[in-house]
Amino acid sequence: MSWRIDFSRLLTRLADGRPIQEAILVGSRPPANDAVWTMAEQGGFKVITHERNAQNQEKAVDTELVAQGTRIIVKAPEPGVLVLASADRDFMPLVRVAQEEGWEVEMAAFSRAFSPTGEMAISVNRVRPLDGSLDLIGGCAFEWPC
């Protein structure tokens, strides 16, 4: 497959016309030759990576995002909109903190990644399915011959 995400287009889609206070992308440290995190930084994201454990599993990724999101929420001069590009229930503490502080919370995810009656979907203020957005957040790096 030659499809590649365009992080600046993803950020534009997630912002939905609103000004962006901060955009954070958290993940595991990639191989030395991986350019994904560099492309994310060039696209407007603050990238935070963590080492994988001895079993090559991600560690501290979700908690880092919750910590960073909470920092943004409590330091903001006024409530805003928190957009989570995930349907992972691990972010429920962040959803609760945001809403307690008067923030709106949106969940942006592909429909196959969540249940409409799941905890995240019913807890956020708005669900934004990303289905049909592939051409808006990326594109093919090259065309395959027929």
C-alpha positions in Angstrom: 0.0 0.0 0.0 1.3 3.4 -0.8 -1.2 5.4 1.3 0.5 7.8 3.8 -0.9 10.0 6.4 -0.4 13.7 6.1 -0.2 14.9 9.7 -0.9 18.6 8.9 -4.0 17.6 7.0 -5.0 15.3 9.9 -4.6 18.2 12.3 -6.6 20.5 10.1 -9.4 17.9 10.0 -9.4 17.4 13.8 -9.4 21.2 14.4 -12.5 21.5 12.3 -11.8 25.2 11.7 -11.0 26.1 15.3 -7.6 27.5 16.5 -5.3 24.9 17.9 -3.8 25.5 21.3 -1.6 22.4 21.3 -1.5 19.1 19.4 0.2 16.1 21.0 1.1 12.7 19.6 2.4 10.1 21.9 3.9 6.8 20.9 6.7 4.3 21.4 10.2 5.0 20.2 10.5 3.8 16.6 13.5 2.3 14.9 16.3 4.8 14.2 15.4 5.0 10.5 11.7 5.7 11.0 10.5 9.1 9.8 7.0 9.0 11.2 7.6 11.1 14.3 9.6 13.7 12.2 6.7 14.0 9.8 4.2 14.4 12.7 6.4 17.2 14.2 6.6 18.9 10.8 2.8 18.6 10.6 2.3 20.5 13.8 2.3 17.9 16.5 4.4 17.9 19.7 5.7 14.4 19.7 6.5 12.5 22.9 8.0 9.0 22.7 8.7 6.3 25.3 10.9 3.3 25.2 9.2 -0.1 24.8 9.7 -2.7 27.6 11.8 -5.8 27.4 8.9 -7.7 25.7 8.7 -4.9 23.0 5.4 -3.7 24.4 4.3 0.0 24.5 4.5 1.5 28.0 3.4 4.8 29.4 1.8 6.0 26.1 -1.8 6.4 27.2 -0.8 7.8 30.6 1.5 10.3 29.0 -1.4 11.5 26.8 -3.7 11.8 29.9 -1.0 13.7 31.8 -0.3 16.1 28.9 -4.0 16.6 28.3 -4.7 17.3 32.0 -1.8 19.8 32.0 -3.3 21.7 29.0 -6.8 21.7 30.6 -5.8 23.1 34.0 -3.4 25.7 32.5 -5.8 27.0 29.9 -7.1 30.5 30.7 -10.6 29.4 29.7 -12.3 26.1 28.7 -12.0 24.9 25.1 -12.6 21.8 23.1 -10.5 18.7 23.7 -10.3 16.5 20.6 -9.2 12.9 21.2 -8.3 11.0 18.1 -9.0 7.7 19.8 -11.8 5.6 21.1 -9.7 4.0 23.8 -11.4 3.8 27.2 -8.0 4.5 28.8 -8.7 8.1 28.1 -11.9 8.3 30.3 -10.1 10.0 33.2 -9.0 12.7 30.8 -12.6 13.0 29.5 -13.9 13.4 33.0 -11.3 16.0 34.0 -12.0 18.0 30.8 -15.7 18.0 31.4 -15.4 18.9 35.1 -13.3 21.9 34.0 -16.0 23.0 31.6 -14.5 21.7 28.4 -16.3 20.1 25.5 -14.8 16.7 24.5 -14.9 15.2 21.0 -13.9 11.7 20.0 -12.6 11.3 16.5 -12.2 7.7 15.4 -13.1 5.3 12.6 -16.5 3.7 13.3 -15.0 0.2 13.4 -12.8 1.3 16.4 -15.7 2.0 18.8 -19.2 1.0 19.7 -21.8 3.8 19.5 -23.1 2.6 22.9 -19.6 2.2 24.4 -18.3 4.2 27.4 -16.3 6.7 25.4 -18.9 7.3 22.7 -21.6 8.0 25.3 -19.4 10.1 27.6 -18.0 12.6 25.1 -20.0 15.6 23.9 -19.5 14.8 20.2 -18.5 11.7 18.2 -16.8 12.5 14.9 -16.4 9.3 12.8 -13.4 9.6 10.5 -15.0 7.2 8.0 -14.7 8.7 4.5 -11.9 11.0 5.6 -8.9 9.1 4.2 -8.6 11.4 1.2 -8.7 14.4 3.6 -6.0 13.2 5.9 -3.6 11.5 3.6 -3.0 10.1 0.1 -1.1 7.7 -2.0 2.6 8.2 -2.2 2.6 6.7 -5.7 0.2 4.9 -8.0 0.3 1.2 -8.5 0.5 0.0 -12.1 -2.6 -1.6 -13.4 
